[in-house]
Amino acid sequence: MTKSAAVRRVLPTSPFKARIEAPRKHFAVGDRVTHDQYGLGRAIGVEGDSDIAVLVDFGSRRERITQPYAAMFKL
């Protein structure tokens, strides 16, 4: 007699192991932002319709930050 693993059916309404998508971050020109590495800054440019990258002025330097914006947050 062999043991076989039972195949479990995934229900679409089940709250267990459901994939949760994080909300996409959108930035506009003039938004004040904070970045974990660079500090406080202001968005001075946005590339593409779907926010492919944001050009941010951090005072002493300008950086082009691309998606995903894990380390950057809008203030």
VENHU-V804462 format. One record per residue. N is the residue number from 1. RES is the residue in one letter. OMEGA is omega as a letter, one per 40 degrees, with the letter a starting at -180 (* if undefined). Layout:
N:RES:OMEGA, N:RES:OMEGA
This chain:
1:M:a, 2:T:i, 3:K:i, 4:S:a, 5:A:i, 6:A:i, 7:V:a, 8:R:i, 9:R:i, 10:V:i, 11:L:a, 12:P:a, 13:T:a, 14:S:i, 15:P:a, 16:F:i, 17:K:i, 18:A:i, 19:R:a, 20:I:i, 21:E:i, 22:A:i, 23:P:a, 24:R:i, 25:K:i, 26:H:a, 27:F:i, 28:A:i, 29:V:a, 30:G:i, 31:D:i, 32:R:a, 33:V:i, 34:T:a, 35:H:a, 36:D:a, 37:Q:a, 38:Y:i, 39:G:a, 40:L:i, 41:G:i, 42:R:i, 43:A:a, 44:I:i, 45:G:i, 46:V:a, 47:E:i, 48:G:i, 49:D:a, 50:S:i, 51:D:i, 52:I:i, 53:A:i, 54:V:i, 55:L:a, 56:V:i, 57:D:a, 58:F:i, 59:G:a, 60:S:a, 61:R:i, 62:R:a, 63:E:i, 64:R:a, 65:I:a, 66:T:i, 67:Q:e, 68:P:a, 69:Y:a, 70:A:a, 71:A:a, 72:M:a, 73:F:i, 74:K:i, 75:L:*
